């Protein structure tokens, strides 16, 4: 099976034309039946408690930043601004450096976003570096992503987009895990006879862990194998960092213990590298001119800014480029908040 066979099934209704135009019509489905049959553990995990604990348990890291020259923006940020009917000129773009990597992270924040720059950069820095290195760009919106089914957050390829109040560590770990599922375990996937681009979560290596459990971590986990893997990753993070592990959140956590253990076995050392430093980085998307609200380019300003055009996150850093496998850039996962349906992406059998 070739990666071009990747099928995107939308579990949400009312796909707007701005999004549907980017997805072949034959790839769109509105089936809402959960893909996994097992129920979530009881009593349920508390996402609210987890977010509070992750803020306390994951260390903060010093950061510094540089603002991009006016009228330049990463291509992915401009595209997502367009999808969400926002003026790209209203985004400020910053490169951020943390002490655990020579490469920078590029974040685009809308001027009306409620999250402050300090909050955004501190929270992003708390994501362990082996996980954090797998993002190209982060966008912070001023409201729900109305063009994508009123999304609270979504992942497109290696780009993370967040609506107000959802830029939290638990949601971040979930969304990052979608990228890890597609990118970080490809050598394992290929070594076990699967086609390049197959998500790890859709291999027997993951489905067998599920088969050995009586439950899934959350109701959200039932939607697809990818969502099961992503929410297992969210709670595996707490098992790896919180004193008392998952027993501190639910006496029934052992119902999904094989999924938690499998996640830690394949990704624990990658998320927390022994060196404590990045060992690669997905580069920011290329800089493109900002298109003004009237659709014209300010050629005079752009000509003056050409000498200061950003060159990317990796130039001159010695940090190796992490490249997405075939099909990964088109993968889309849409988070609409606890209990809501998502966009799901999968490979047909």
NUPA-9926 format. One record per residue (C-alpha): residue in one letter; x negated, y, z negated. Coordinates in steps of 0.02 Angstrom, whole numbers, padded with zeros to 5 digits, always signed. Last residue first. Example, Ala and Ser with C-alpha at 12.3 -4.5 7.8 and 13.67 -1.06 7.14 Angstrom:
S-00684-00053-00357/A-00615-00225-00390/
END
This chain:
X+00321-00103-00250/X+00359+00082-00232/X+00227+00201-00302/X+00296+00325-00426/X+00335+00505-00466/X+00468+00563-00585/X+00545+00734-00600/X+00609+00741-00774/X+00769+00714-00873/X+00803+00805-01035/X+00792+00736-01211/X+00654+00852-01269/X+00619+00994-01147/X+00633+01010-00960/X+00466+00932-00912/X+00434+00917-00726/X+00304+00798-00656/X+00241+00825-00479/X+00113+00722-00384/X+00060+00805-00222/X-00121+00837-00272/X-00138+00656-00327/X-00102+00582-00155/X-00280+00532-00118/X-00393+00539-00271/X-00429+00704-00360/X-00611+00757-00366/X-00708+00793-00526/X-00853+00908-00484/X-01013+00883-00584/X-01070+01021-00701/X-01242+01092-00656/X-01173+01265-00692/X-01234+01361-00538/X-01066+01356-00450/X-00941+01252-00551/X-00796+01366-00598/X-00766+01451-00432/X-00848+01589-00331/X-00743+01739-00382/X-00743+01883-00254/X-00844+02027-00324/X-00924+02078-00159/X-00754+02064-00075/X-00675+02188-00198/X-00706+02343-00091/X-00637+02255+00063/X-00489+02195-00038/X-00449+02371-00097/X-00451+02440+00079/X-00357+02292+00151/X-00210+02308+00032/X-00119+02158+00100/X+00062+02178+00149/X+00210+02075+00092/X+00301+02220+00010/X+00270+02144-00162/X+00083+02136-00133/X-00004+01976-00078/X-00151+01937-00191/X-00301+01886-00089/X-00360+01707-00110/X-00481+01626-00232/X-00506+01439-00210/X-00422+01319-00331/X-00515+01304-00495/X-00636+01160-00504/X-00596+00993-00586/X-00735+00974-00714/X-00871+00849-00759/X-00962+00775-00908/X-00891+00899-01033/X-00977+00906-01202/X-00958+00819-01371/X-01100+00705-01322/X-01004+00552-01379/X-00860+00595-01265/X-00690+00617-01353/X-00562+00607-01214/X-00669+00484-01116/X-00706+00377-01268/X-00521+00363-01311/X-00462+00335-01132/X-00455+00149-01096/X-00449+00078-01273/X-00350+00224-01345/X-00212+00200-01216/X-00209+00012-01244/X-00196+00034-01433/X-00049+00155-01418/X+00040+00039-01296/X+00006-00111-01409/X+00070-00015-01562/X+00241+00027-01488/X+00351-00059-01618/X+00213-00027-01743/X+00276+00153-01756/X+00428+00099-01855/X+00370+00175-02019/X+00367+00340-01929/X+00263+00500-01935/X+00127+00465-02065/X+00118+00285-02003/X+00057+00362-01842/X-00116+00392-01910/X-00143+00412-02097/X-00255+00563-02072/X-00217+00634-01901/X-00344+00631-01759/X-00342+00465-01667/X-00162+00416-01708/X-00111+00595-01669/X-00189+00583-01496/X-00108+00412-01474/X+00058+00502-01496/X+00035+00614-01344/X-00048+00475-01246/X+00099+00358-01277/X+00207+00503-01216/X+00107+00513-01054/X+00100+00324-01028/X+00287+00305-01052/X+00316+00453-00938/X+00210+00372-00802/X+00301+00206-00823/X+00465+00296-00793/X+00613+00369-00889/X+00598+00258-01044/X+00458+00360-01122/X+00574+00508-01147/X+00669+00407-01277/X+00506+00402-01374/X+00362+00283-01417/X+00426+00130-01324/X+00490-00023-01416/X+00471-00210-01447/X+00291-00216-01388/X+00193-00350-01295/X+00276-00308-01129/X+00226-00126-01146/X+00044-00180-01160/X+00072-00290-01007/X+00143-00142-00911/X-00019-00047-00940/X-00148-00169-00872/X-00014-00236-00756/X-00030-00075-00656/X+00095+00067-00641/X+00024+00168-00786/X-00148+00167-00703/X-00073+00272-00565/X-00110+00202-00391/X-00215+00326-00292/X-00336+00197-00225/X-00245+00034-00196/X-00244-00095-00335/X-00363-00243-00344/X-00419-00236-00525/X-00581-00146-00485/X-00478-00014-00393/X-00375+00027-00548/X-00526+00027-00663/X-00620+00146-00547/X-00463+00253-00533/X-00448+00275-00721/X-00484+00461-00735/X-00380+00530-00593/X-00196+00479-00586/X-00165+00432-00767/X-00285+00568-00826/X-00178+00696-00735/X-00017+00634-00816/X-00110+00630-00982/X-00143+00816-00967/X+00045+00845-00967/X+00074+00745-01126/X-00078+00821-01213/X-00017+00996-01169/X+00159+00959-01230/X+00092+00905-01399/X-00031+01050-01405/X+00098+01184-01374/X+00122+01299-01225/X+00310+01265-01228/X+00369+01426-01310/X+00382+01523-01146/X+00370+01423-00983/X+00213+01325-00940/X+00125+01273-00779/X-00018+01148-00769/X-00115+01122-00607/X-00209+00959-00576/X-00082+00886-00454/X+00078+00980-00497/X+00112+00971-00684/X+00267+01051-00756/X+00328+01145-00907/X+00494+01205-00978/X+00573+01177-00808/X+00732+01267-00758/X+00759+01144-00615/X+00601+01193-00521/X+00646+01363-00450/X+00705+01416-00622/X+00533+01389-00700/X+00589+01454-00869/X+00527+01626-00918/X+00375+01741-00920/X+00261+01606-00847/X+00090+01546-00907/X-00012+01462-00771/X-00159+01343-00801/X-00283+01301-00663/X-00398+01157-00614/X-00365+01036-00754/X-00459+00876-00797/X-00596+00954-00904/X-00470+00975-01046/X-00458+00787-01075/X-00642+00755-01104/X-00651+00926-01190/X-00525+00887-01325/X-00378+01010-01316/X-00413+01139-01452/X-00486+01259-01323/X-00317+01271-01236/X-00239+01326-01401/X-00369+01461-01433/X-00360+01526-01254/X-00170+01536-01254/X-00153+01612-01427/X-00284+01746-01394/X-00207+01787-01224/X-00039+01814-01307/X+00108+01700-01273/X+00267+01799-01234/X+00231+01807-01047/X+00281+01974-00972/X+00112+02009-00891/X+00105+01836-00814/X-00045+01735-00866/X-00162+01646-00744/X-00296+01537-00825/X-00463+01483-00751/X-00571+01365-00856/X-00759+01392-00852/X-00905+01274-00826/X-01052+01263-00947/X-00949+01155-01064/X-00931+01127-01253/X-00956+01308-01307/X-00797+01364-01220/X-00793+01478-01068/X-00637+01562-01002/X-00611+01634-00827/X-00463+01754-00829/X-00324+01797-00709/X-00190+01928-00745/X-00025+01895-00659/X+00094+02035-00607/X+00012+02050-00436/X+00075+01875-00397/X+00255+01939-00396/X+00367+01801-00461/X+00492+01700-00360/X+00451+01538-00452/X+00386+01454-00294/X+00289+01613-00251/X+00206+01618-00422/X+00165+01433-00402/X+00081+01469-00236/X-00014+01619-00303/X-00076+01519-00451/X-00129+01374-00340/X-00228+01490-00226/X-00324+01565-00371/X-00300+01755-00379/X-00394+01906-00313/X-00311+02078-00304/X-00400+02149-00456/X-00566+02070-00501/X-00550+01917-00613/X-00559+01947-00800/X-00707+01873-00894/X-00688+01768-01050/X-00771+01709-01209/X-00725+01565-01320/X-00762+01494-01492/X-00684+01325-01522/X-00538+01274-01632/X-00538+01101-01708/X-00394+00979-01683/X-00313+00925-01847/X-00227+01086-01900/X-00149+01131-01732/X-00115+00946-01704/X-00022+00942-01870/X+00099+01082-01828/X+00133+01009-01656/X+00160+00838-01733/X+00286+00900-01860/X+00390+00979-01722/X+00374+00826-01611/X+00447+00717-01750/X+00430+00532-01710/X+00592+00435-01715/X+00646+00320-01856/X+00654+00210-01761/X+00551+00169-01606/X+00620+00206-01434/X+00722+00078-01339/X+00659-00049-01213/X+00734-00049-01038/X+00605+00049-00938/X+00649+00129-00771/X+00785+00240-00841/X+00934+00262-00723/X+00946+00441-00658/X+00947+00412-00470/X+00933+00578-00379/X+00815+00529-00241/X+00702+00635-00129/X+00564+00557-00024/X+00666+00549+00136/X+00685+00737+00130/X+00497+00766+00133/X+00450+00876-00016/X+00382+01053+00004/X+00542+01125+00076/X+00638+01047-00068/X+00547+01164-00186/X+00596+01330-00110/X+00764+01257-00056/X+00817+01227-00235/X+00846+01049-00295/X+01018+01045-00376/X+01014+00894-00488/X+00871+00819-00585/X+00798+00645-00583/X+00691+00683-00432/X+00606+00534-00354/X+00438+00565-00273/X+00377+00416-00173/X+00194+00384-00140/X+00182+00288+00022/X+00044+00404+00081/X-00063+00324-00054/X-00071+00168+00053/X+00000+00000+00000/
END
